[in-house]
Amino acid sequence: MINFKVVSHKFCPTPYFNDISDRKSIHKKIKQLMNKGLNYKKIHTILVKEGFDIGKSPSCVFSMIKKLEKREEILSQETTVELGKVEVRLF
């Protein structure tokens, strides 16, 4: 008998595993501007001036920031594997 335990977020279906390659450029730009210390209203103004496909309201940038942070939190979880009791019996 072998007790084998795997704890991972990869077994749970979540939209965070979906392909977001079409939005990578805007996500990268938002992260750069956040690292400079700008708030979401300033970030929205800059994105609009640079011609990014973004909503009319600055609050859409705020929701994108929250989703990016949640995505990083979910996808950066560690997968743990534990090998418990290993028992060999001879009959």
C-alpha positions as CSV (number, residue, x, y, z in Angstrom):
1,M,0.0,0.0,0.0
2,I,1.3,3.4,-0.9
3,N,-0.2,6.8,0.2
4,F,0.6,9.4,-2.4
5,K,-0.8,12.9,-2.1
6,V,-0.6,15.7,-4.7
7,V,-1.8,19.2,-4.0
8,S,-2.1,21.4,-7.1
9,H,-4.2,24.1,-8.6
10,K,-3.8,22.5,-12.0
11,F,-6.5,19.9,-11.4
12,C,-9.2,22.6,-11.0
13,P,-10.7,24.1,-14.2
14,T,-10.1,27.9,-14.1
15,P,-10.2,30.6,-16.8
16,Y,-6.7,31.6,-15.7
17,F,-5.3,28.8,-17.9
18,N,-6.8,30.3,-21.1
19,D,-4.6,31.7,-23.8
20,I,-4.2,35.5,-23.4
21,S,-1.5,36.0,-26.0
22,D,-3.6,38.7,-27.8
23,R,-3.7,40.8,-24.7
24,K,0.0,40.3,-23.6
25,S,1.1,43.7,-25.0
26,I,-1.4,45.7,-23.0
27,H,-0.8,43.6,-19.9
28,K,2.9,44.2,-20.2
29,K,2.4,48.0,-20.6
30,I,0.1,48.1,-17.6
31,K,2.7,46.3,-15.4
32,Q,5.4,48.8,-16.6
33,L,3.3,51.8,-15.7
34,M,2.3,50.3,-12.4
35,N,5.9,49.8,-11.5
36,K,6.5,53.5,-12.2
37,G,3.9,54.2,-9.5
38,L,1.1,55.5,-11.7
39,N,-2.5,55.1,-10.6
40,Y,-5.1,53.5,-12.9
41,K,-6.5,56.8,-14.2
42,K,-3.1,57.9,-15.4
43,I,-2.5,54.5,-16.9
44,H,-5.8,54.7,-18.8
45,T,-4.9,58.1,-20.2
46,I,-1.5,56.8,-21.4
47,L,-3.0,53.7,-23.0
48,V,-5.6,55.7,-24.8
49,K,-2.9,58.1,-26.1
50,E,-0.8,55.2,-27.3
51,G,-3.7,53.7,-29.2
52,F,-4.3,50.5,-27.2
53,D,-7.7,48.8,-27.5
54,I,-9.2,49.7,-24.1
55,G,-12.6,50.7,-22.8
56,K,-13.7,54.3,-22.4
57,S,-13.7,54.3,-18.6
58,P,-10.6,54.3,-16.4
59,S,-12.3,51.7,-14.2
60,C,-11.7,49.1,-16.9
61,V,-7.9,49.5,-16.2
62,F,-8.6,49.0,-12.5
63,S,-10.5,45.8,-13.1
64,M,-7.7,44.6,-15.4
65,I,-5.1,45.2,-12.7
66,K,-7.2,43.2,-10.2
67,K,-7.5,40.4,-12.6
68,L,-3.8,40.4,-13.4
69,E,-2.9,40.2,-9.7
70,K,-5.4,37.4,-9.2
71,R,-4.0,35.5,-12.2
72,E,-0.5,35.8,-10.9
73,E,-1.6,34.6,-7.5
74,I,-3.3,31.6,-8.9
75,L,-0.7,30.6,-11.4
76,S,2.3,31.1,-9.0
77,Q,1.1,28.5,-6.5
78,E,3.4,25.6,-5.8
79,T,2.5,22.0,-6.5
80,T,3.3,19.8,-3.6
81,V,3.8,16.0,-3.8
82,E,4.0,13.9,-0.6
83,L,4.9,10.3,-0.5
84,G,3.4,9.0,2.7
85,K,3.3,5.5,4.1
86,V,4.9,2.8,1.9
87,E,4.1,-0.7,3.1
88,V,5.1,-3.9,1.5
89,R,3.4,-7.2,2.5
90,L,4.5,-10.7,1.5
91,F,2.0,-13.4,1.4
